[in-house]
Amino acid sequence: MSGGCLSKKLFKSGLIVSVMTLMSRVLGLVRDVVIANLMGAGSSADVFFFANKIPNFLRRLFAEGAFAQAFVPVLTEYQEKMTPEDTRELLSKVAGTLGVLVTIVTLVGVIGSPVLAALFGGGWFVDWLNDGPNAEKFELASVMLKITFPYLWFITFTALAGSILNTRGRFAVSAFTPVFLNVAIIAVALWYAHTLENPEIGLAWGVFFGGLIQFLFQIPFLIREKALVRPTWGWNHPGVVKIRTLMIPALFGVSVSQINLLFDTFIASFLMTGSISWLYYADRLLEFPLGLFGIAIATVILPALSQKHVNAQGSGFNQTMDWGVKAILLLGTPAMLGLIILAKPMLMVLFMRGAFSLNDVEMASYSLVAYGCGLLSFMMIKVLAPGYYSRQDTKTPVKYGIIAMVSNMVFNLIFAIPFGYVGLAIATSMSALLNAGLLYRGLHKAGVYQMSRQTLFFSFKVIISTTLMAIGIVYFMPQQSIWLEWQTFERMFMLIELIVGGAVIYLLSLLALGVRPWKIKRQG
């Protein structure tokens, strides 16, 4: 397949994933708006976000993160070189082995929820031991973890199904699936949680049922692909051995950012009430462009890179990597600067109602700016890491992951003392920058991928265009006092004007510099 056809196919797949992901992210924002209106950024919100974060962390390990990075290259290899019977046997053994392991982990998590609450919410546990003001948070978190932890079981098999469908070019299904989690939580928040003394308990049940629905939604598509198999234990099956060999180091390497976020949560439990919530709302806005662009692009290039590696197409591998980097630069750079400049207006428009106050907007905006500075790095990690996993190299990212995680802990100690919860966001962004830099340097030194001169010029033009966009937004953006005088609809209209206006300035600047964004699918 020629470079142009390859890039066109990747562009089409990336567009499909982005559209489906956009639907999910928009509903995710609606979900967060509903939660903010219901609970604000107080004690109840802190506990709900805490109880939701731990199974989500393990989801990245067992499901979307390390498992997918190890499973997709091996499954691609089987589909390219082995018989359909061999592939079905692999799927059966993987499903059975993974199922037993994740069931054990889920049961341990449900039974040992107080231990997990103490481990990751150290500040609350200390208060509980000493009858402090946050003692109730520890008890509530222990109960809620029993409800949210089974989500791990459902989402693991959802991710397994999604990985299978992605290798067969069915990207839309897995990209659309997260919609059901958001719908479940929104439905529970609107019609059930507000009737409870502890609404966060109702939201926890929304997480549980959202995971169940996602799991059930995948089954008909697996049947259509003739990929629904009876799970059987296969620890010593050659394909499973290969997957777990790749997965064990990837458990750490691909989840460094998640480990860092959990470490942030642990430290935040010692800080003022609201710290976890302010970090959460900032992270949710960060996740919107990260999921829409970074994860979508990474999702479509991993199978393509794996195929190029299996078929020993070195030039095609480099072209695919270069396409991913260009796409991230084109979309991620303006998204990063726009997120930083429009932090307060976005928080006002989305969350400032009900229990979410102006003070919450102020506090969350600081962490959003700090997180936003690392957006491009987070995106680059998503694209550069598959350059290793597609070649079944999981050891090198682990080494870089260890360096990044230790650095994050050091950065936390440096910045958390003077800047509190904002320091945690600063540390996370700095460690992401370090991780992305190490990943690129490793690919470059190994001769696997080197950014072309054309891409360097391309990035320079993107930076100039983004700077002009930022100047335009700052020039036309009203003062905060005017934002506060407006009603929600007026704020929303102005925010949309600024975003659209900034996008127009960015696009016109690119055109003036000779860049044709729609032609990126045919470049390099």
Secondary structure by P-SEA (a helix, b strand, c coil): ccaaaaaaaaaaaaaaaaaaaaaaaaaaaaaaaaaaaaccccaaaaaaaaaaaaaaaaaaaccccaaaaacaaaaaaaaacccaaaaaaaaaaaaaaaaaaaaaaaaaaaaaaaaaaaacaaaaaaaaaacccaaaaaaaaaaaaaaacaaaaaaaaaaaaaaaaaaacaaaaaaacaaaaaaaaaaaaaccccccccaaaaaaaaaaaaaaaaaaaaaaaaaaacccccbbbbcccaaaaaaaaaaaaaacccaaaaaaaaaaaaaaaacccaaaaaaaaaaaaaaccccccaaaaaaaaaaaaaaaaaaccaaaaaaaaaaaaaaaaacaaaaaaaaaaaaaaaaaaccccccccaaaaaaaaaaaaaaaaaaaaaaaaacaaaaaaaaccaaaaaaaaaaaaaaaaaaaaacccccaaaaaaaaaaaaaaaaaaaaaaaaaaaccccccaaaaaaaaaaaaaaaaaaaaaaaacccaaaaaaccaaaaaaaaaaaaaaaaaaaaaaaaaaccccccccccc
